[in-house]
Amino acid sequence: MDIDINQLKYCDRGNKKWTSLMLPEHVEMLRQFANEEYYKTPKPMLDPYQVQEIEEKIHYAMEFHYQVKFDVWYDGFVERVSGHIHYLDPIRKEIRLKNDDGDVERVKFANIIDVIVEDT
């Protein structure tokens, strides 16, 4: 019985052939990675006037011990961090915030996008 190879129908299973060779944990990580990459945003560029306004808000909040909220850019995502300014570190170029729980969190100057001072 001779079978002509050209007469056979080629049937590709697409991504199924690759996922069957991987562990389910790997497949889940690939799906999660694809979703996270989709939602990442580039870091916004601030002009010198915006940087100056942010610095003035930080000094004002530190002088009168007001609570502040920072919009901080971390690896493609914007996170809101709040607390009282505990210390400005010019050598490491970061701000140390003390939150309501008493924990100290470090925020890099370069990653700050916006500052909101709660002067109530």
C-alpha positions as CSV (number, residue, x, y, z in Angstrom):
1,M,0.0,0.0,0.0
2,D,1.6,3.2,-1.2
3,I,0.5,6.5,0.4
4,D,1.4,9.7,-1.3
5,I,2.7,12.2,1.2
6,N,1.2,15.1,-0.8
7,Q,-2.3,13.6,-0.3
8,L,-2.0,13.7,3.5
9,K,-3.7,16.7,5.1
10,Y,-1.5,18.7,7.4
11,C,-3.2,19.6,10.6
12,D,-1.5,22.0,13.0
13,R,-2.8,22.2,16.5
14,G,-1.4,25.8,17.1
15,N,-0.4,26.6,20.6
16,K,-1.8,23.4,22.0
17,K,1.3,21.5,20.9
18,W,3.5,23.7,22.9
19,T,1.4,23.9,26.0
20,S,1.2,20.1,26.2
21,L,5.0,20.0,26.6
22,M,4.9,22.4,29.6
23,L,3.8,22.1,33.1
24,P,0.5,23.8,34.0
25,E,2.5,26.2,36.3
26,H,4.5,27.4,33.3
27,V,1.5,27.9,31.2
28,E,-0.1,30.0,34.0
29,M,3.0,32.1,34.4
30,L,3.1,32.8,30.6
31,R,-0.5,33.9,30.7
32,Q,0.1,36.1,33.7
33,F,3.2,37.6,32.2
34,A,1.4,38.4,29.0
35,N,-1.4,40.2,30.9
36,E,1.0,42.2,33.1
37,E,3.1,43.3,30.0
38,Y,-0.1,44.6,28.4
39,Y,-0.9,47.0,31.2
40,K,2.5,48.5,31.8
41,T,2.9,52.2,31.0
42,P,6.1,54.1,30.2
43,K,7.5,56.4,32.8
44,P,6.1,59.9,32.3
45,M,8.6,62.7,31.6
46,L,8.3,65.6,34.0
47,D,9.3,69.1,32.9
48,P,11.4,71.3,35.3
49,Y,8.3,73.2,36.5
50,Q,6.6,70.0,37.6
51,V,9.7,68.9,39.4
52,Q,9.9,72.2,41.2
53,E,6.3,72.0,42.2
54,I,6.8,68.5,43.6
55,E,9.8,69.7,45.6
56,E,7.8,72.6,47.0
57,K,5.0,70.3,48.1
58,I,7.4,68.0,49.8
59,H,9.1,70.8,51.7
60,Y,5.7,72.3,52.7
61,A,4.5,68.9,53.9
62,M,7.7,68.2,55.8
63,E,7.8,71.7,57.5
64,F,4.2,71.5,58.8
65,H,4.2,67.7,59.3
66,Y,1.2,67.0,57.0
67,Q,0.4,63.7,55.5
68,V,1.3,63.3,51.8
69,K,0.3,60.9,49.0
70,F,2.8,60.1,46.4
71,D,2.0,58.7,43.0
72,V,5.1,56.5,42.4
73,W,6.1,54.8,39.1
74,Y,7.4,51.2,39.8
75,D,8.5,49.2,36.7
76,G,5.6,50.2,34.5
77,F,2.9,50.6,37.1
78,V,1.8,53.6,39.2
79,E,1.2,53.0,42.9
80,R,-0.1,55.4,45.5
81,V,2.0,55.6,48.7
82,S,0.9,57.7,51.7
83,G,2.3,58.7,55.0
84,H,4.3,61.4,56.8
85,I,7.7,62.4,55.5
86,H,10.2,61.1,58.0
87,Y,13.5,61.9,56.4
88,L,15.0,63.2,53.1
89,D,18.1,61.3,52.1
90,P,20.1,63.4,49.5
91,I,22.8,60.8,49.2
92,R,20.6,57.9,48.2
93,K,18.1,60.4,46.6
94,E,15.1,59.0,48.4
95,I,12.3,60.0,50.8
96,R,11.5,57.9,53.8
97,L,7.8,57.8,54.7
98,K,6.3,56.7,57.9
99,N,2.8,55.3,57.3
100,D,-0.1,54.9,59.8
101,D,1.2,51.5,60.9
102,G,4.6,53.0,61.8
103,D,6.4,51.2,59.0
104,V,9.0,53.2,57.1
105,E,8.9,53.0,53.3
106,R,11.5,54.3,50.9
107,V,10.6,56.2,47.8
108,K,13.1,57.2,45.1
109,F,13.0,60.9,44.0
110,A,13.2,59.8,40.4
111,N,10.1,57.6,40.6
112,I,7.8,60.3,42.0
113,I,5.2,61.4,39.5
114,D,2.8,63.5,41.7
115,V,2.4,64.7,45.3
116,I,-0.8,65.4,47.1
117,V,-0.5,67.2,50.5
118,E,-3.4,66.6,52.9
119,D,-3.3,69.8,55.0
120,T,-6.4,69.2,57.2
